[in-house]
C-alpha cells in the first residue's frame, strides 16, 4: 500500500516498478558514475550537473544514487568516501531508507505537480511549474546540521515552462555553499543557454540489450533470454522504461503486426492493414498510437541511412513521407481526427516509397 501511495504522487511512475529513489541497482552508466564519484572526491566539484540522455535510461536513478552517496558521505575526503569503487549504498543504510521514503531533509525533488482537479487520466500538471521551482528558495535558505549538503534534483528539466526555467536560472546564479543541483534532461539542447552554461553536462548513453534484459528480469516483467525480453529490448532503443512498457502490454504483438505489413511492401494486405489500424486507433489505445508513430519513424529512419545505397530521389521521397506522417499525427492529436484513416494513409505512402 505504501508503494502504491508513493506512486500515486509521482508523474512518471510505472505500476509495480520501484521509483528511481527506491532502486538499489543502476543498469549501465559505469562511466558516468565514475565521473561523478571522481569529481566529488576531487573537492573541486561543479555545483550543478545536467544528466543528459534519452528518456527512460536511468538518469533519475543515477541522480538519486549520487545524492544518497553524497548525503551518506558528506566529507569527500573521508576514508569511507575514498575507499569505495562506486556510488553503491546499502539499502539498510539510514540515508538510503530516508531517501527511498522521500523523507530526507537534504533532498528536494522538483517534478510536475500533482493536480487532483485534472479531469484526464494523468493527474499531473503538464509543466514543471514556476511555483514548484521556487520551492528551492526556502529549501536552500534553511539551515541544516554543520557540514550537511542540500541537493536539488530537477526531474525533468524538459518539463519546465519558460517561467520555471527562469526561476531555476536565478537559483543557479547564486548557489549556496554545499549545494548540489542534479538536472535531468532528455534534450539538453532545448534548455536555456544560460542554464547550460552554469552546469557541467554529463552525457549518459542508451542501455545495451543485455542491461535491459537484466532490468526486465529484476522487475519481474520478462524472463531473460525469452523472445519477449529480446523483442522489447530491440524496440526500446536503449530505454529500460520503454522496454518495461512494451513488455507489459500488447505492444510486442502490435510491433510484430507492423513488421509483417512492412515486409509485404509495396503490396498491402488490406484486411491485415485494417485490423492493425483498428488496434492502433481504438479508444483509449494511447500507448498503441504512440508506438505506431515510433515504429513508422524507426522504419523511415532506417531507409534514410545514406549507407543503404538508396538513390537520392528515393531518399528525398522517404524524407517527405516522414515529415508528412509526423505532421498528420500532430494534427490528428490536436483536432481529434480519424486515426484509423491516418494509419491506412501511412501504409499507402510507405507502399509508394517502396515502389519508387
N, C-alpha and C positions, 0 to 999 in steps of 0.2 A: 504493500500500500504506500509506503514512504517513497519508493522509487516512482510509482505512478504519480503521486502528488508532485514530486520534483519535475517529472517530465511534463506535467501539465503547464508549467510556467517557463519552459524552455522552447524558444521558437523553432529550433531545428531538431528537436528530439525525435528519435525513431523508437517506436514501441518495442520494448523488450531489450533494447540496446543501452549499455551504460553511457552516461553522459561523459563528455570529454574530461570533466573534473573528477570523474569517478574511475577512470580507466587506469589499470595497472601496467598495461603493455602499450608500447608505441611501435607500430609496424613501419619499417623503413626509417629514413631521415637520420641515419647514423652521422653523416657529415654535418648536418645542421645542428644536431645535438652536441657534437663535439665543438662546433664553433661557439655555441652559447656557453658551454662549460669553460672553454679556454678563455673566452672574453671575460667571464665572471671572475675567474681565478687570477686574471692579469691585473685586477684592481684598476683597470682603465676602461671599464665597460661603458658602452653607449647607454644613455638613459632611456632611449626609445628604439624599438625594433619593429620593422614591418616583416611579418612572416608571410611571404608571398608564395602563391602557387594555386593550382586548380582547387575547386571546391571539393570537399569530402575526402581529402588525402591525409588528414590528421594534423592540420596546423593548430587548431584549437587544443587538441590533445597535447601537442608539443608545448604550447603556451602554458597550460596548467602544469605540465610536468616540470617545466623550468621554474615557474612561480613557486611550486611546492619546494623544490630544491633550495631556492634562494631563501625562502622563509624558514626552512629547517636548518640552513647553514648560513646565518646572517653575516658571518665573518668569512670572506672569501679566502683569507689567509689561514684559516683554521686547519688543523690536521685532518679533520673529517671531510672538509671540502676538497682537500688536495689529494687524498688517497683514493678517492672514487674514480672509476673509469667512465661513468655515465651519470645521467640525472635520475637514476632509479631511487625511489624512496619506498620503504616497506609500507604495505597497507596498514600495518599495526602502529606505525608512527603517528603520534597525536596530530602532527601537522597534516599528514595525509588524510586522516579522518575528518578533521575540521574543513579542509578544502573540499573533500568529497561531499560533505553535507551542505556546502555553500555557506558555511558559518565562520570562516576565518576572517578576522577583522583586518587582515593585511591585504586582502584581495577585493578589488572592485571589478565586477564583471558587467560590462556595458553591452547591451543587446537590444533587439527590438522589444519594446514593452508589451506586456500582456494587456489586452483590452477586452474585457468581458462583454462590452456593448456591441462588439462587431457581430454582424449577422452571418458572416461567412464561416466556413468550417475552420479557417485559420483565425484563431482568436488573438492574433498579434498585429500590432500596427505594421504597416508596410515599410516604414522607415525606422531607423535608429534615430530617435528624435533629439532635438537640442536640449530638452529637459533631462533626458537620460544622460547625455554627455556632461551636463552641468553638475551632475552628482559628483563628478570628480573634484570639484572645488572644495566642498566641505570634507571630502574623503582625504585629500592631501593636506587640508588645513588642520585636521585633527592630530592630536599628539599620541604617539604610541610609546611603547617602552623604549628605553635607550638602546640604540643600535638596531631597531627594527626597521623593516622595509615596508613600503607601500607600493603595491603592484596593481596597475590598471590593465585589464585585458579588454580590448575592443574587438567584439566578435559579431559581425564582421564590419570592417570599415566600408565595404561596398554598400552596406545598408544605410549609411548616413546620408541625410539630405544636406543641402548647402549650409543651412544654419548650424547643423550639428558639426559639420566639418570645420566651420569657422570657430566654433566653441572649442573643439579639440585642439585646434591650432593655438589658441590662446593659452591653454594649459601647457602645451608642449613648449611654448616660447619661454616660460619661466618655471622650469622643473624644480620642485623642492629637492632637498638633499635626500639621498637614499630612496629615491623614487624610481620606478621602472614602468615603462609602457610597452606592452606587447600587442601590436596592432595586426590582427588577422586580415589579410587582403587577398581576395581571389583574382582581382585585376588591379594591381597597384598602379598601373599607368593611368588609371582614371582618378586617382586621388589628387588632391591639390598639390601642385609642385612644391609649395611651401611646407606641406606636411611631409612629403617625401624627403625634402632637404634636411629636415630635422631628425630623421630616423636613419638607422642603418638597415638596409634591405637585405634580408636573408631569404634566398630563394630555395624553396623546397620542391622536390620532384614527385611526379606521379609514382604510385607504388608499382612494384613488379607483380606479375600474376601470382607468384608463389606467396608473396606477402598478403595479397588479397585473399587467397585461399586459406591462409592461416587465420586471418581475421574472421572470415565466414565460419570457420570451424569453431573458433573460440566463442563466438556469439551464438552458436547452435543454429546457424542459418542454413548451412550446407556442408556436408562432409567433404573433406579433401579428396582429390582425385576422382570426384564424380563429374559427370557431364554437366550437371547443374552448376557446380563451382567453376568449372573451366569456362563455360559459356558466359556466366555472369562476369568473370574476370575479363574476358575478351570484350564484352560490351561496355564495361565500366571505364575503360581507358585510364586505369590507374587510380580510380576513386573508390575507396572502400565503401563510402557512404552509398554511392550509386550501385555498387555490386550488391549491397545488402538489400536495397530497394528492389533491384531486379530479381534476386533470388527469392524474395519474399512475396512475389506476386506472379501474375501470368505473363510477365514481361518476356521471359525466355521463349515461351510459345509464340508470342507475338513477333519477336525478332526472327524466329525460325520461319514464320509465315512470310515476313518481308523478304528474307533471303531467298525463299523459294520463288517468289514472284519476280525478283530481280534476276534470278538465274535464267528465267524464261525469256527475258527481253531480247529482241524487240517484240516478241509475242506476248500477249497478255491473256491469261485465263480469266475471262470475265466473271464467272461465278466465284472463283477464288478471290479475285480483287474486290468484289462486292462484300464477300464475307469478311475479308480483312478490314475494309473500310467501316463496316458495321461495328467491328470490335473497337476500332480506334475512336469512332465518332459517337458512341453511345453516351447517354447522360451519365455524368459522374466519373467518366474514364479519363480524368485529367492526367494521370500518370502515363496511360497508354498514348494519349495525344502528345505529351512531351517526348516520350520515347520515339514515336513515329518521326517527329521532327529531327531528333538526334540521328536516327537511322538514315534518313534521307541525306542529312548533312554529311555523315560519315561516308556514305556511298559516293556522293558527288565529290567530296574531298579526295577520295582515293582515285577518282578518274581525272582530277585536276593535276595530279602529280606529273610534272614535265618529263620525269624519267619513264613514264608509261609509254612514251613514243607516239602519243596521240597527235594528230595533225593540229596545227594552230587553229584552224576553223572550228574543229570539234571542241577544242579546249574553250574557245570563246562561247560556243553554244552551251556547254556544260555550265560555265560561269553564269550565263544568262538564266538558265533554269534554276540554279542555286539562288540567285537574287530574287527571281520571280516567286519561288517557293517560300522563301523567308518573308517576303512582303505579304503574300497571300495568307500565311499563318498569322502574321501580326494583325491583319485586317479581320480575319475570322475571329480572333480573340476580342478585338476592340468592338466589333459590330455584331457579334453573335451570329455569324454567317454559318451556312451549312458545311460542317466539317467533312461529312461523307463525300460530298461533291468535290471538295478540295483534294481529298485523298485520291479519288479517281482521276482528277485532273493531273495530279503529280505523276501517277503511273503512266498516263498518256504522254506527258512530257519526257519522262525517263525513257519510254519506248522510242520516242522520236530521236533523242540523243544517241540511243544505241544504233539507230539505222544510219545516221549521218556519218 
